[in-house]
Amino acid sequence: MVLLTIWGGVALGAVLLFLIWDLPRTDIALSATRRPGVTLEAADGRIIANSGDVHGQVVRLRDLPRHLPAAVIAIEDRRFRSHLGIDPIGLARAAWVNWSSGRVVQGGSTLTQQLAKNLFLTPERSLRRKAQEAVLALWLEWQFSKDELLEIYLNRVYLGGGAYGVDAAARLFFGVPATRVTLWQAAVLAGLPQAPSRLNPRVAPDAAAGRAVEVLDAMAETGFLTRQQAALAVEHIQIPPRPSRAAGWFADWVMDDLADRFPGNADLVLRTTLDPRIQAVVESRLDALLAGPGARANATQGAVVVMEAATGNVRAMAGGRDFRSSQFNRATQARRQPGSVFKPFVFLGAMERGASPDDLVSDAPINLGGWSPGNGEWRMRGEITLEEALAHSVNTAAVRVLQRAGGPREAAAVARRFGLAGPFPNDATLALGTGEVTLMELTAAYAAFANAGLRPVPRGLASARADGRPVPIAPAAATRATTPEQAARMRAMLQAVVARGTGRAAQPPGARPLAGKTGTTQDFRDAWFVGLVPGAGPGLVIGVWLGNDDGAPMARVTGGSLPARLVREIAAGLGGDARAAAGG
């Protein structure tokens, strides 16, 4: 008997040694659970993008609404408060259900076992790993109280979309912290551990809602809810729509230089300037235009930037038609000829040399070394004011104004003051916009006309936290591009473009007068409109480009047609949002 006891002890020790010899150190595993990641939030706090793992705030059980931990216990481990880490009754029940169904439909793991697996073990499936899970579950129960275990679980469990913990998932899927989730939102979160990818609310909203119904039923079965309360919560389930697909371009733009701006390995949470409401308007209007009149006119791509004129805060950005199809950002990466949308810098150069909007200029044909620009449908009048020449985008007059500005070299210098990098040709074609610009550059340049001559630097970040601690972000100072007086004169001339010139299609009915300029390149390859939208302070600037990636001509699409129409529809769609956004 003594020998049997000795050999039994030796065998038990051998089994334990076999199970624990390669287990990780529990102190390291409990503390080292994060991989550095970047989380981008919209201006309202909603998560719009993430790189790496997403971690929210560490939440305490006492701060959470009671229905959140109750939902997790009801669907994952109803006997959590009574078992010791392993639940023989639960295992037997799951085995019976699975045997009766002929397939695995129910798991027998406790919350403590799930926590042990997530904290310490690899995803490998084997009997040895299952036994190690049980050993670790018993150790966890010995080390921590039930409330502590539940709190660790709620902060560490993977819930899909890169989100670890209920706070990260609540912010990612619903735009609220875990401390503010409603009953039905708690049910959605509690249902995710079963299959985080398959039940992801962003990817499969119907499946996530169906699983939430199961969770609410389970809460009713445990007595936490009445059947009536559960049924009422089911009626309130409304999974938020998928996040903006075009926000991907904005996110890529914001994260482009993060390594230089935030060196180190800290987890970053970055609050951006993106306004989801304005972004939604931009996306819907651009998509509708390209799907309808754009398709008929062979305009397959477009880009839009909405910016605060005073701060440079980018409130919305669409770098193309569909981010999933093409990640190339046509708002920031594509350098194209601007056409007549470049003319304000030529006219400003002339005014800075003493010209006035009321000065006269000839619109007659002109020949420079064999080059004779045309005027399209414009009928020659002989002499017109500079304001009329800009309003109607008269090419021959613009070439003459270029001469008054000191020539192409001096006009290019004016453009560079406004942030346009070029390259620019050193000949008279510059007056018609034959240099190269990006839509983002143009939008910021036009902001100076609304902002008393100060050009803001385009800005996508509003604030930052590194490992939970605030990190100061010093906004780049606006630069003086021209005097307030000259900016006001140009703004008045741009209002004339919309009031009675080529940009008439941009004015929303009943709205305050817009200002802006049209641009069309040779053979209708590019069509532009940049508009100044009145609002609080200097207001918003909306920049639009339409065209084709391969440079194929469109069917007579000018800046005064579809781009101006798109600006009008975006401005009309913003309504009060435009005034609120422009107020910062």
C-alpha positions as CSV (number, residue, x, y, z in Angstrom):
1,M,0.0,0.0,0.0
2,V,2.8,2.3,0.9
3,L,4.6,1.5,-2.4
4,L,1.3,2.1,-4.3
5,T,1.0,5.5,-2.6
6,I,4.6,6.4,-3.4
7,W,4.3,5.3,-7.0
8,G,1.0,7.2,-7.3
9,G,2.6,10.3,-6.1
10,V,5.5,9.9,-8.5
11,A,3.0,9.4,-11.4
12,L,1.0,12.4,-10.4
13,G,4.2,14.5,-10.1
14,A,5.3,13.3,-13.6
15,V,1.9,14.2,-15.0
16,L,2.1,17.7,-13.5
17,L,5.6,18.1,-14.7
18,F,4.6,17.1,-18.2
19,L,1.8,19.7,-18.1
20,I,3.7,22.7,-16.6
21,W,7.3,22.4,-17.8
22,D,6.7,24.8,-20.7
23,L,4.1,27.0,-19.2
24,P,4.9,30.7,-19.5
25,R,5.8,32.8,-16.4
26,T,2.4,34.0,-15.1
27,D,3.7,37.3,-13.8
28,I,5.1,38.2,-17.3
29,A,1.9,37.0,-19.1
30,L,-0.3,39.0,-16.8
31,S,1.6,42.3,-17.4
32,A,2.8,42.0,-21.0
33,T,-0.5,41.8,-22.9
34,R,-0.3,44.9,-25.2
35,R,1.2,45.3,-28.6
36,P,1.8,49.0,-29.5
37,G,-1.0,50.2,-31.8
38,V,-2.5,53.3,-33.2
39,T,-6.2,54.2,-32.9
40,L,-7.6,57.1,-34.9
41,E,-10.8,58.7,-33.6
42,A,-13.1,61.1,-35.4
43,A,-13.7,64.5,-34.0
44,D,-16.6,63.1,-32.0
45,G,-14.6,60.3,-30.5
46,R,-15.8,57.5,-32.8
47,I,-13.0,55.1,-33.9
48,I,-12.4,55.4,-37.6
49,A,-9.3,53.4,-38.1
50,N,-6.7,51.4,-36.2
51,S,-3.3,50.0,-36.8
52,G,-2.3,47.0,-34.8
53,D,-4.3,46.1,-31.7
54,V,-6.9,48.5,-30.2
55,H,-7.0,48.9,-26.5
56,G,-9.4,51.1,-24.7
57,Q,-9.3,52.5,-21.2
58,V,-8.8,50.0,-18.3
59,V,-12.3,49.7,-16.8
60,R,-13.2,48.8,-13.2
61,L,-16.2,46.5,-12.6
62,R,-17.7,49.0,-10.3
63,D,-17.8,51.6,-13.1
64,L,-19.5,49.5,-15.6
65,P,-23.3,49.3,-16.0
66,R,-24.6,46.1,-14.2
67,H,-26.0,44.7,-17.4
68,L,-22.6,44.4,-19.2
69,P,-20.9,41.8,-16.8
70,A,-24.3,40.2,-16.3
71,A,-24.7,39.7,-20.1
72,V,-21.2,38.1,-20.3
73,I,-21.9,35.7,-17.4
74,A,-25.3,34.8,-18.7
75,I,-24.1,33.7,-22.1
76,E,-20.6,32.5,-21.3
77,D,-20.6,31.0,-17.8
78,R,-23.7,31.1,-15.7
79,R,-22.1,29.2,-12.8
80,F,-19.1,31.5,-12.8
81,R,-19.7,32.6,-9.2
82,S,-20.0,29.1,-7.8
83,H,-17.3,26.9,-9.6
84,L,-13.6,26.8,-8.8
85,G,-12.4,27.5,-12.3
86,I,-13.5,24.2,-13.8
87,D,-17.2,23.4,-14.0
88,P,-17.9,19.7,-14.2
89,I,-21.7,20.3,-14.5
90,G,-21.1,22.7,-17.4
91,L,-18.8,20.2,-19.1
92,A,-21.3,17.4,-18.8
93,R,-24.1,19.6,-20.1
94,A,-22.0,20.7,-23.1
95,A,-21.0,17.1,-23.9
96,W,-24.7,16.0,-23.8
97,V,-25.8,18.9,-26.0
98,N,-23.0,18.3,-28.5
99,W,-23.7,14.5,-28.6
100,S,-27.4,15.0,-29.1
101,S,-26.8,17.5,-31.9
102,G,-24.2,15.4,-33.6
103,R,-21.9,18.4,-33.7
104,V,-20.2,20.9,-31.4
105,V,-22.8,23.6,-30.6
106,Q,-21.8,24.4,-27.0
107,G,-18.5,24.8,-25.2
108,G,-17.8,23.7,-21.6
109,S,-15.0,26.2,-20.9
110,T,-15.5,28.5,-17.9
111,L,-14.7,32.2,-18.1
112,T,-11.6,31.4,-16.0
113,Q,-10.5,28.8,-18.5
114,Q,-11.0,31.3,-21.4
115,L,-9.0,33.8,-19.4
116,A,-6.2,31.3,-18.9
117,K,-6.1,30.4,-22.5
118,N,-6.1,34.0,-23.7
119,L,-3.5,35.2,-21.2
120,F,-1.0,32.3,-21.2
121,L,-1.5,29.7,-24.0
122,T,-1.2,29.5,-27.7
123,P,-4.2,28.7,-30.0
124,E,-2.9,25.1,-30.4
125,R,-5.7,22.5,-29.8
126,S,-4.6,19.4,-28.0
127,L,-5.5,17.4,-24.9
128,R,-2.3,18.6,-23.3
129,R,-3.1,22.2,-23.9
130,K,-6.7,21.7,-22.5
131,A,-5.2,20.1,-19.4
132,Q,-2.8,23.1,-19.0
133,E,-5.7,25.4,-19.4
134,A,-7.4,23.6,-16.5
135,V,-4.3,23.9,-14.3
136,L,-4.0,27.6,-15.0
137,A,-7.7,28.2,-14.4
138,L,-7.3,26.6,-10.9
139,W,-4.2,28.8,-10.3
140,L,-6.1,32.0,-11.4
141,E,-9.0,31.1,-9.0
142,W,-6.5,30.7,-6.2
143,Q,-4.8,34.0,-7.0
144,F,-7.7,36.3,-7.6
145,S,-11.3,37.0,-6.4
146,K,-14.2,36.4,-8.7
147,D,-14.7,40.1,-9.3
148,E,-11.0,40.5,-10.1
149,L,-11.1,37.6,-12.6
150,L,-14.2,39.1,-14.3
151,E,-12.5,42.5,-14.4
152,I,-9.4,41.1,-16.0
153,Y,-11.5,39.1,-18.5
154,L,-13.5,42.2,-19.5
155,N,-10.3,44.2,-20.1
156,R,-8.4,41.5,-22.0
157,V,-11.0,39.5,-24.0
158,Y,-10.6,39.8,-27.8
159,L,-13.9,41.1,-29.4
160,G,-13.0,41.4,-33.1
161,G,-11.8,44.2,-35.3
162,G,-8.5,44.3,-33.5
163,A,-10.3,45.4,-30.2
164,Y,-9.1,43.9,-26.9
165,G,-11.4,44.6,-24.0
166,V,-15.0,45.8,-23.7
167,D,-14.0,49.5,-23.7
168,A,-12.1,49.3,-27.0
169,A,-14.9,47.3,-28.6
170,A,-17.6,49.7,-27.3
171,R,-15.7,52.7,-28.8
172,L,-14.9,50.8,-32.0
173,F,-18.4,49.5,-32.7
174,F,-20.7,52.1,-31.0
175,G,-18.5,55.2,-30.5
176,V,-19.1,55.2,-26.7
177,P,-17.0,54.1,-23.7
178,A,-17.9,50.8,-22.0
179,T,-19.2,52.7,-19.0
180,R,-22.1,54.1,-21.2
181,V,-23.2,51.1,-23.2
182,T,-26.9,50.4,-23.3
183,L,-28.5,47.0,-22.6
184,W,-28.7,45.9,-26.2
185,Q,-25.1,47.1,-26.8
186,A,-23.9,45.1,-23.9
187,A,-25.7,42.1,-25.4
188,V,-23.8,42.6,-28.7
189,L,-20.5,42.8,-26.9
190,A,-21.2,39.8,-24.7
191,G,-22.0,37.7,-27.8
192,L,-18.7,38.4,-29.6
193,P,-16.2,36.1,-27.7
194,Q,-17.9,33.0,-29.3
195,A,-16.7,34.1,-32.8
196,P,-15.2,37.6,-32.9
197,S,-14.6,37.6,-36.7
198,R,-17.8,36.0,-37.8
199,L,-20.0,38.2,-35.4
200,N,-18.1,41.4,-36.0
201,P,-20.9,44.1,-36.1
202,R,-19.0,46.0,-38.8
203,V,-18.7,43.0,-41.0
204,A,-21.8,41.0,-40.2
205,P,-24.4,43.3,-38.5
206,D,-27.3,40.8,-38.9
207,A,-25.2,38.0,-37.3
208,A,-24.2,40.3,-34.4
209,A,-27.8,41.3,-33.8
210,G,-29.0,37.7,-33.9
211,R,-26.3,36.7,-31.3
212,A,-27.4,39.7,-29.2
213,V,-30.9,38.3,-29.1
214,E,-29.5,35.0,-27.8
215,V,-27.7,36.9,-25.1
216,L,-30.8,38.8,-24.0
217,D,-32.7,35.5,-23.9
218,A,-30.0,34.0,-21.7
219,M,-30.2,37.1,-19.4
220,A,-33.9,36.5,-19.0
221,E,-33.3,32.8,-18.2
222,T,-30.9,33.7,-15.5
223,G,-33.4,36.1,-14.0
224,F,-31.4,39.3,-14.5
225,L,-34.1,40.5,-16.9
226,T,-37.7,39.9,-17.3
227,R,-39.0,38.5,-20.6
228,Q,-40.6,41.9,-21.2
229,Q,-37.4,43.8,-20.6
230,A,-35.5,41.4,-23.0
231,A,-38.1,41.8,-25.7
232,L,-38.0,45.6,-25.4
233,A,-34.2,45.5,-25.7
234,V,-34.4,43.4,-28.8
235,E,-36.6,46.1,-30.4
236,H,-33.8,48.7,-29.7
237,I,-31.0,46.7,-31.4
238,Q,-29.7,48.9,-34.2
239,I,-26.2,48.1,-35.3
240,P,-24.4,51.4,-36.5
241,P,-23.6,51.5,-40.2
242,R,-20.2,50.4,-41.4
243,P,-17.6,53.2,-40.9
244,S,-16.8,55.5,-43.8
245,R,-15.0,53.6,-46.6
246,A,-13.4,56.9,-47.7
247,A,-12.0,57.5,-44.2
248,G,-9.3,55.1,-45.2
249,W,-7.7,57.8,-47.4
250,F,-7.9,60.3,-44.5
251,A,-6.4,57.7,-42.1
252,D,-3.5,56.9,-44.4
253,W,-2.8,60.6,-44.8
254,V,-2.9,61.3,-41.1
255,M,-0.7,58.3,-40.3
256,D,1.9,59.0,-43.0
257,D,4.5,60.6,-40.7
258,L,3.5,59.3,-37.3
259,A,6.9,57.5,-36.8
260,D,8.6,60.9,-37.0
261,R,6.0,62.8,-34.9
262,F,5.6,60.2,-32.2
263,P,8.9,58.2,-31.8
264,G,8.8,55.2,-29.5
265,N,6.6,52.2,-28.9
266,A,3.7,53.8,-27.0
267,D,0.1,53.0,-27.8
268,L,-1.3,56.0,-29.6
269,V,-4.9,57.3,-29.5
270,L,-5.2,60.1,-31.9
271,R,-8.2,62.4,-32.1
272,T,-8.5,63.7,-35.6
273,T,-10.3,66.6,-37.3
274,L,-12.6,64.4,-39.4
275,D,-16.3,65.1,-39.0
276,P,-18.3,61.9,-39.7
277,R,-21.4,63.8,-40.6
278,I,-19.6,65.9,-43.2
279,Q,-17.7,62.9,-44.4
280,A,-21.0,61.0,-45.0
281,V,-22.4,63.9,-47.0
282,V,-19.2,64.1,-49.2
283,E,-19.2,60.3,-49.8
284,S,-22.9,60.1,-50.7
285,R,-22.9,63.1,-53.0
286,L,-19.7,62.0,-54.8
287,D,-20.9,58.5,-55.2
288,A,-24.3,59.6,-56.6
289,L,-22.7,62.0,-59.0
290,L,-20.2,59.5,-60.4
291,A,-22.8,56.8,-60.6
292,G,-25.3,59.1,-62.5
293,P,-24.2,62.0,-64.6
294,G,-20.5,61.2,-64.1
295,A,-20.9,57.8,-65.7
296,R,-22.7,59.3,-68.7
297,A,-19.9,61.8,-69.1
298,N,-17.1,59.3,-68.7
299,A,-16.0,60.7,-65.4
300,T,-14.9,57.7,-63.4
301,Q,-13.0,59.2,-60.5
302,G,-13.3,62.2,-58.2
303,A,-11.7,63.6,-55.1
304,V,-13.0,66.0,-52.4
305,V,-11.5,67.9,-49.6
306,V,-13.5,69.9,-47.0
307,M,-11.3,72.2,-44.9
308,E,-11.8,74.9,-42.2
309,A,-10.3,78.1,-43.7
310,A,-9.1,79.5,-40.4
311,T,-7.4,76.4,-39.0
312,G,-6.6,74.1,-41.9
313,N,-8.5,71.3,-40.1
314,V,-9.6,68.8,-42.7
315,R,-13.2,67.9,-41.9
316,A,-13.7,65.4,-44.7
317,M,-11.7,63.8,-47.5
318,A,-12.5,61.5,-50.4
319,G,-9.4,60.4,-52.3
320,G,-11.4,58.6,-54.9
321,R,-14.5,56.6,-55.6
322,D,-13.9,53.5,-53.4
323,F,-11.0,53.0,-51.0
324,R,-11.5,49.2,-51.2
325,S,-10.8,49.3,-54.9
326,S,-7.9,51.8,-54.9
327,Q,-6.0,53.2,-52.0
328,F,-4.3,55.8,-54.2
329,N,-5.3,59.2,-52.7
330,R,-6.2,61.5,-55.6
331,A,-6.7,64.4,-53.1
332,T,-3.1,64.4,-51.8
333,Q,-0.9,62.3,-54.2
334,A,-2.2,63.1,-57.7
335,R,-0.4,66.1,-59.3
336,R,-2.5,67.4,-62.2
337,Q,-2.8,70.5,-64.2
338,P,-5.3,72.9,-62.5
339,G,-6.6,74.8,-65.5
340,S,-8.3,78.0,-64.8
341,V,-8.7,77.3,-61.1
342,F,-5.0,78.6,-61.1
343,K,-6.0,82.0,-62.5
344,P,-6.7,83.8,-59.1
345,F,-3.0,83.6,-58.3
346,V,-2.1,85.3,-61.7
347,F,-4.7,88.0,-61.1
348,L,-3.6,88.5,-57.5
349,G,0.0,89.0,-58.8
350,A,-1.2,91.8,-61.1
351,M,-3.2,93.4,-58.3
352,E,-0.2,93.3,-55.9
353,R,1.6,95.3,-58.6
354,G,-1.1,98.0,-58.6
355,A,-3.9,96.6,-60.8
356,S,-7.5,96.9,-59.7
357,P,-10.5,94.6,-60.2
358,D,-12.1,97.4,-62.2
359,D,-9.2,97.9,-64.5
360,L,-9.8,97.1,-68.2
361,V,-8.1,94.3,-70.1
362,S,-8.6,93.3,-73.8
363,D,-10.3,89.9,-74.6
364,A,-9.1,90.0,-78.2
365,P,-7.2,87.2,-79.8
366,I,-3.5,87.1,-78.9
367,N,-0.5,85.3,-80.5
368,L,2.7,84.6,-78.7
369,G,5.3,82.9,-80.8
370,G,2.7,81.0,-82.7
371,W,0.6,80.1,-79.6
372,S,-2.9,81.5,-79.6
373,P,-5.2,80.5,-76.7
374,G,-8.9,80.1,-77.4
375,N,-11.8,81.5,-75.3
376,G,-14.3,78.7,-75.8
377,E,-17.8,80.0,-76.1
378,W,-16.9,83.5,-74.9
379,R,-17.9,86.2,-77.4
380,M,-15.3,89.0,-77.7
381,R,-16.3,92.3,-76.2
382,G,-13.1,94.2,-76.8
383,E,-12.3,95.3,-73.2
384,I,-13.6,93.9,-69.9
385,T,-12.7,94.5,-66.3
386,L,-10.3,92.1,-64.5
387,E,-13.2,91.0,-62.4
388,E,-15.3,90.0,-65.5
389,A,-12.2,88.3,-67.0
390,L,-11.9,86.1,-64.0
391,A,-15.6,85.6,-63.5
392,H,-16.0,84.3,-67.1
393,S,-12.5,82.7,-67.2
394,V,-11.5,84.5,-70.4
395,N,-8.2,83.0,-71.5
396,T,-6.8,85.7,-73.7
397,A,-7.5,88.3,-71.0
398,A,-5.7,86.0,-68.4
399,V,-2.6,85.9,-70.6
400,R,-2.5,89.7,-70.7
401,V,-3.0,89.8,-66.9
402,L,-0.1,87.5,-66.6
403,Q,2.1,90.1,-68.2
404,R,0.8,92.7,-65.7
405,A,1.8,90.3,-62.9
406,G,5.4,90.4,-64.1
407,G,5.4,87.3,-66.2
408,P,5.3,83.6,-65.5
409,R,8.2,83.6,-63.1
410,E,6.6,86.2,-60.8
411,A,3.2,84.6,-61.0
412,A,4.7,81.2,-60.0
413,A,6.3,82.9,-57.0
414,V,2.9,84.1,-55.9
415,A,1.5,80.6,-56.3
416,R,4.4,79.2,-54.2
417,R,3.6,81.8,-51.4
418,F,0.2,80.1,-51.3
419,G,1.7,76.6,-50.9
420,L,1.5,75.4,-54.5
421,A,4.8,73.6,-55.1
422,G,4.6,73.2,-58.9
423,P,6.4,72.5,-61.1
424,F,5.3,75.5,-63.2
425,P,6.2,76.3,-66.8
426,N,8.2,79.4,-67.5
427,D,5.9,80.6,-70.3
428,A,2.6,82.2,-70.9
429,T,0.6,78.9,-70.7
430,L,1.0,79.3,-66.9
431,A,-1.9,81.8,-67.1
432,L,-4.2,78.9,-68.1
433,G,-3.0,76.6,-65.4
434,T,-0.5,74.3,-67.1
435,G,1.6,73.7,-63.9
436,E,0.9,70.8,-61.5
437,V,-0.9,70.9,-58.2
438,T,-2.7,68.6,-55.8
439,L,-6.3,69.1,-54.6
440,M,-5.1,69.5,-51.0
441,E,-2.6,72.2,-52.0
442,L,-5.3,74.1,-53.9
443,T,-7.9,73.9,-51.1
444,A,-5.4,75.2,-48.5
445,A,-4.3,78.0,-51.0
446,Y,-7.9,79.1,-51.5
447,A,-8.4,79.1,-47.7
448,A,-6.0,82.1,-47.6
449,F,-8.5,84.2,-49.6
450,A,-11.2,83.5,-46.9
451,N,-8.7,83.8,-44.0
452,A,-7.5,87.4,-44.5
453,G,-4.5,86.3,-46.5
454,L,-3.2,83.7,-44.0
455,R,-2.7,80.3,-45.5
456,P,-3.3,77.5,-43.0
457,V,-1.3,74.2,-43.0
458,P,-3.7,71.3,-43.7
459,R,-4.2,69.5,-40.4
460,G,-5.6,66.1,-39.6
461,L,-4.7,65.7,-35.9
462,A,-6.4,67.6,-33.1
463,S,-5.0,65.8,-30.0
464,A,-3.0,62.8,-29.0
465,R,-2.5,60.4,-26.1
466,A,0.4,58.1,-25.7
467,D,-0.1,55.2,-23.3
468,G,-3.0,57.2,-21.9
469,R,-1.0,60.4,-21.3
470,P,-1.8,63.6,-23.3
471,V,0.9,64.5,-25.8
472,P,1.0,68.1,-27.0
473,I,0.5,68.8,-30.7
474,A,1.6,72.2,-31.8
475,P,-0.4,73.2,-34.9
476,A,1.8,74.6,-37.7
477,A,1.4,78.4,-37.8
478,A,-0.5,79.9,-40.8
479,T,1.8,81.8,-43.1
480,R,1.1,85.2,-44.6
481,A,0.4,84.7,-48.3
482,T,-1.0,88.2,-49.1
483,T,-2.4,91.2,-47.3
484,P,-5.9,91.2,-45.8
485,E,-6.9,93.9,-48.3
486,Q,-5.8,91.9,-51.3
487,A,-7.5,88.7,-49.9
488,A,-10.8,90.6,-49.6
489,R,-10.5,91.9,-53.2
490,M,-9.9,88.4,-54.5
491,R,-12.7,87.0,-52.4
492,A,-15.1,89.6,-54.0
493,M,-13.9,88.6,-57.4
494,L,-14.5,84.9,-56.6
495,Q,-18.0,85.7,-55.5
496,A,-18.5,87.3,-58.9
497,V,-17.5,83.9,-60.5
498,V,-20.4,82.2,-58.7
499,A,-22.8,85.1,-59.0
500,R,-22.6,85.7,-62.7
501,G,-19.7,83.8,-64.2
502,T,-18.7,80.2,-64.9
503,G,-19.4,79.0,-61.3
504,R,-23.1,79.8,-61.2
505,A,-24.0,76.1,-60.8
506,A,-22.2,76.0,-57.4
507,Q,-24.7,78.4,-55.5
508,P,-27.2,76.5,-53.3
509,P,-30.7,78.1,-53.5
510,G,-31.5,80.3,-50.6
511,A,-28.0,80.1,-49.1
512,R,-25.5,82.9,-48.5
513,P,-23.4,83.7,-51.6
514,L,-20.6,81.3,-52.2
515,A,-17.3,82.3,-53.8
516,G,-15.1,80.0,-55.9
517,K,-13.4,79.3,-59.2
518,T,-13.8,76.7,-62.0
519,G,-11.0,75.0,-63.8
520,T,-11.0,72.8,-66.9
521,T,-7.9,71.4,-68.7
522,Q,-7.3,70.6,-72.3
523,D,-9.6,68.0,-73.9
524,F,-11.7,67.9,-70.7
525,R,-9.2,65.7,-68.9
526,D,-9.6,67.4,-65.6
527,A,-12.4,69.5,-64.1
528,W,-12.1,71.4,-60.9
529,F,-14.0,73.7,-58.5
530,V,-12.8,75.2,-55.3
531,G,-15.4,77.0,-53.3
532,L,-15.5,79.2,-50.2
533,V,-18.6,78.4,-48.2
534,P,-19.7,81.1,-45.7
535,G,-20.0,80.1,-42.1
536,A,-18.8,81.1,-38.6
537,G,-15.5,82.9,-39.1
538,P,-13.8,82.4,-42.5
539,G,-16.0,79.4,-43.2
540,L,-15.2,76.2,-45.1
541,V,-13.3,75.5,-48.3
542,I,-14.5,72.7,-50.5
543,G,-12.2,71.5,-53.2
544,V,-13.4,69.1,-55.9
545,W,-11.6,67.3,-58.8
546,L,-13.2,65.0,-61.4
547,G,-11.5,63.0,-64.1
548,N,-9.9,59.7,-65.0
549,D,-6.8,58.0,-63.6
550,D,-5.5,57.3,-67.1
551,G,-6.1,60.9,-68.3
552,A,-8.8,59.9,-70.7
553,P,-11.0,62.9,-71.8
554,M,-14.5,63.3,-70.3
555,A,-17.5,64.2,-72.4
556,R,-17.3,68.0,-72.2
557,V,-17.2,68.1,-68.3
558,T,-16.0,71.6,-67.3
559,G,-15.3,72.9,-63.8
560,G,-18.6,74.9,-64.0
561,S,-20.7,71.8,-64.7
562,L,-20.3,68.6,-62.5
563,P,-17.7,69.9,-60.1
564,A,-19.6,73.1,-59.4
565,R,-22.8,71.0,-59.0
566,L,-21.0,68.7,-56.5
567,V,-19.9,71.7,-54.4
568,R,-23.5,73.0,-54.4
569,E,-24.8,69.6,-53.3
570,I,-22.2,69.2,-50.6
571,A,-22.8,72.7,-49.3
572,A,-26.5,72.2,-49.3
573,G,-26.2,68.9,-47.5
574,L,-24.0,70.3,-44.8
575,G,-26.5,73.1,-43.9
576,G,-26.0,73.9,-40.2
577,D,-23.1,71.4,-40.0
578,A,-21.1,73.7,-42.3
579,R,-21.6,76.7,-40.0
580,A,-20.8,74.6,-36.9
581,A,-17.7,73.0,-38.4
582,A,-16.4,76.3,-39.6
583,G,-16.8,77.6,-36.1
584,G,-14.2,75.1,-34.9
